């Protein structure tokens, strides 16, 4: 079953749909024309470039090239996590990279090598979209974990100091905030799994069905990706927070002010 | 006799602002001292610097004649009860707050019995049923006494108290203060506005 192509004139028609929300936003007094325009333009250019690159990647299907693409995705995700979490990249860039790289590589390798078992484990058709999807969700989780953890520490500075004064080690003193941050990071994934299929049809499954796959196959892939997202987000958040503890505090266990990127 | 606490030309800068400039003093075991000054003059900062919560720009802080270093700060913290202006109890109920330090590895083997908890509360003129109350529902004064009780249970030698428990500084010896000072082998230490 072939997926129907969308010809250029009909793509133009599609963009026309944006006029409706743009008009509504103007009516309620929200002047977001510039932001909307830039976002739509960026999305279109970025996806066009990805389309060109993926076409080339799939045609060549070279293990090093596929690996390089995943590396680029990891680096972009790394910097994006730190910027959105309000932490200075120069301090945490390596720790965050190690956390997301290890968890993404582990869960993607587990899924591709042990579960899907394609002829070549480096097959771009499998590893690139799967690693990308896992990474995208992992990124959200890590932003929440880091942001929650360091905000909570700054907000509860006196409570944290009290724990230290009562004999807690750094790890013992940060543990309540650590647990809360990890919980906040993985809660959306847990809630998403619990309501999957009831509230919305998941994106990957929809994509596969539109691409001509059997619904059963699409369901199996969706379950696989959700389990990998849950696993990698949990692992990445815990490793990331743990590694950051060695960077963010001074030798007296006090949070270093200079690591926080103040707006 | 050597001082238990000594500040030697200590300056502290926090957020690019000098909060302590060239402070020197010495306190001996058994001495009780009060820091007086206007609001924002740095009374609490002296106490927090002693506990390693502010980085020292210049000078040296000594505790039991040992310079304050990352390795010695644990000794200072384990010997000192710091009772802030509005002490943080760090737990839902008063009982959990009193037992909080005994969850930490260093105190895990010295968890007090129910009888010891009640005895400490009685010494500070607190009713035993306060144990069941939520930490957020008790008054500021009661919070300070719970923080003092925690210091007693931990056998702290030195007390650093912020404003609020002014009776420490003013010499009006209430039972709780007498009780704590009797228990503390060395000098307590308070900060109070004039």
Interface residues (C-beta under 8 A of the other chain):
Chain A: X158 X159 X161 X162 X163 X164 X165 X166 X167 X168 X169 X172 X250 X251 X252 X253 X254 X257
Chain B: X15 X48 X51 X52 X53 X54 X55 X70 X73 X77 X78 X80 X81 X82 X84 X87 X88 X89 X90 X100 X101 X103 X104 X105 X106 X107 X150 X154
